[in-house]
Structures are given as structure tokens and as C-alpha cells.
Amino acid sequence: MTTEQQPSTEQVVYTGRRRIDSTRKLVHWYRPLVDGALEEREFGAPKAYAGAPIGAIVEITRPADEPNMLYTSGQHEPRLVGAFSDQTLIEQWRVRDRAEAQRDANERRIRRDLDGIPEEFSAALDVLARHFAKLNTPQRAALMSLVTAKLLRF
């Protein structure tokens, strides 16, 4: 007689979207909720579980033999089970989520608008970036204003 292992369930709190710099993609982030306490560690997923709003508590189920995987559909699919109670933290997550989504949209638009730009322009931007890296914040702001003013005169 074999005993089949049962899948494990855990509760996580959806903290919103953030980008993974190496992939430049927005990822949905979660923090485990253990005995009512939010853990510091986070993990990301390409899609939001159960269409959860920020601050939602989602119950996820992992296969017993694959603890790093989780069910995304069927009888063990993620489901909403509550809401996290710290409204201040939830609002911080919402602000960060909106900022990340806006930054992502801006960068996609810029990449689309600059698609096909000659290589010489990219090289010029790289030179400017190297110079900017050597400056402190006020100097960067001043140089940015100078560069913008000069370019708009043409």
C-alpha cells in the first residue's frame, strides 16, 4: 500500500508589480504569510494569482513532490482567502506598483519610438552616460538641462 503525499498549501500576500532588471519584464510579487506574520522574503510570478488586488491574501498549493512549483489551475488553483490588514503598507505597495507600471509603459514607448535608430546615436548616448556617471546629482541635473537646451536649439 502506497501513501500518496498531499499537496502543501500556503498563504501569500500580493505586493504588486516590479521589474526584474535582467529581463526588463514586470513581475507580480508575493510575500509569504506565516501564522499571520508577513515574511521578508519575496517571490515573483509572471501573472497575478487569482486576479488578486494588491494586499490580497492568496492561498496557493504546491505539489508535494515539487515544492518550487505551484498549481495555477484546476482544483488546486490559487484562490483569494482574505485581505492583509496593514493599510499603510498596502498603500506603499500600491504607489510602488503604479510607479513601476508607469516606468515600464514609458520605457516600452521610448523603445518603440527609437526602434531603428542608427548605431551612432546609441554610441553618443553611451558617451553621455559615462560622463554623467562621474557627476554628483546636482551636476547631473545641470548637465541634463544644458544638453536638453542645446538639443532643442537645433
C-alpha atoms as one frame of an Amber mdcrd trajectory, in Angstrom:
protein
   0.000   0.000   0.000   1.452   3.364  -1.029   0.635   6.593   0.683   0.247
   9.475  -1.721   1.665  12.734  -0.422  -0.794  15.587  -0.188  -0.014  18.914
  -1.838   1.069  21.659   0.542  -0.783  24.951   0.816   0.451  28.312   1.971
  -0.848  31.830   2.145   0.885  34.706   0.404   0.172  38.422   0.166   0.230
  40.093  -3.243   2.522  43.155  -3.076   2.219  44.355  -6.677   4.322  44.521
  -9.812   8.023  45.231 -10.000  10.501  44.736 -12.722  13.323  42.247 -12.775
  16.147  44.316 -14.242  17.790  41.402 -16.007  14.660  40.670 -18.055  13.060
  44.137 -18.107   9.679  42.487 -17.522   7.159  43.374 -14.868   6.689  40.535
 -12.430   3.957  40.065  -9.819   5.460  39.777  -6.310   4.254  37.913  -3.242
   5.360  37.613   0.372   4.538  34.510   2.432   2.163  34.955   5.352   3.007
  32.547   8.172   0.813  32.499  11.288  -0.423  35.989  10.447   3.096  37.426
  10.114   4.438  38.693   6.815   7.841  37.255   5.929  10.608  39.387   4.428
  11.405  37.069   1.549   9.525  37.560  -1.710   8.985  35.594  -4.861   7.774
  36.652  -8.265   5.418  35.202 -10.833   4.727  36.182 -14.442   0.985  36.546
 -13.783  -1.120  37.628 -10.816  -2.659  34.702  -8.976  -6.461  34.651  -8.925
  -6.624  38.211 -10.280  -5.683  39.403  -6.796  -5.625  43.104  -5.936  -2.641
  44.472  -4.033  -2.843  43.419  -0.390  -4.943  40.339  -1.094  -4.146  37.129
   0.732  -3.957  34.289  -1.753  -3.817  30.616  -0.889  -1.505  28.701  -3.198
  -0.971  24.966  -3.423   2.305  23.299  -4.291   2.739  19.701  -5.461   4.208
  17.558  -2.695   6.984  16.282  -4.952   7.848  19.731  -6.451   7.977  22.347
  -3.658   9.225  25.078  -6.018   6.245  24.727  -8.347   2.594  25.588  -7.765
  -0.744  24.746  -9.257  -2.193  27.516 -11.418  -5.446  25.875 -12.481  -7.804
  23.085 -11.571  -8.988  22.150  -8.109  -5.766  23.436  -6.518  -5.575  26.775
  -8.357  -4.720  29.893  -6.319  -7.701  31.434  -4.572  -8.391  34.621  -2.659
  -8.878  33.980   1.055  -8.662  37.431   2.645  -7.027  40.820   2.787  -3.899
  41.945   4.599  -4.727  44.363   7.416  -1.841  46.878   7.302  -3.344  49.656
   5.155  -0.195  51.803   5.336   1.914  49.012   3.881  -0.719  48.245   1.242
  -0.731  51.904   0.155   3.074  51.846  -0.133   2.808  48.749  -2.317   0.136
  50.448  -4.486   2.276  53.542  -5.021   5.298  51.413  -5.949   3.148  49.275
  -8.268   1.785  52.337 -10.118   5.270  53.828 -10.426   6.714  50.586 -11.789
   3.852  50.156 -14.255   4.270  53.751 -15.478   8.034  53.361 -15.809   7.530
  50.150 -17.772   4.984  51.797 -20.094   7.303  54.791 -20.650  10.279  52.573
 -21.454   8.249  50.432 -23.864   7.023  53.574 -25.638  10.559  55.001 -25.833
  11.980  51.729 -27.176   9.190  51.581 -29.774   9.743  55.229 -30.776  13.512
  54.740 -31.040  13.330  51.438 -32.892  15.664  51.573 -35.871  17.754  54.474
 -34.591  21.234  54.476 -36.164  24.045  52.928 -34.113  25.913  56.236 -33.955
  23.157  57.670 -31.743  23.439  54.763 -29.323  27.201  55.291 -29.167  26.689
  59.008 -28.434  24.278  58.153 -25.610  26.817  55.732 -24.167  29.424  58.533
 -24.111  26.986  60.850 -22.325  26.119  58.114 -19.811  29.811  57.629 -18.975
  30.187  61.359 -18.351  27.001  61.519 -16.249  28.232  58.649 -14.078  31.172
  60.777 -12.904  28.942  63.614 -11.647  27.008  64.131  -8.428  23.228  64.615
  -8.503  23.146  68.442  -8.807  25.783  68.313 -11.545  23.803  65.674 -13.411
  20.671  67.815 -13.235  22.582  70.844 -14.518  24.191  68.903 -17.363  20.831
  67.379 -18.296  19.332  70.886 -18.566  22.291  72.041 -20.660  22.085  69.057
 -23.019  18.320  69.481 -23.397  18.646  73.209 -24.106  21.364  72.685 -26.708
  19.479  69.912 -28.465  16.254  71.909 -28.617  18.053  74.830 -30.341  18.699
  72.759 -33.466
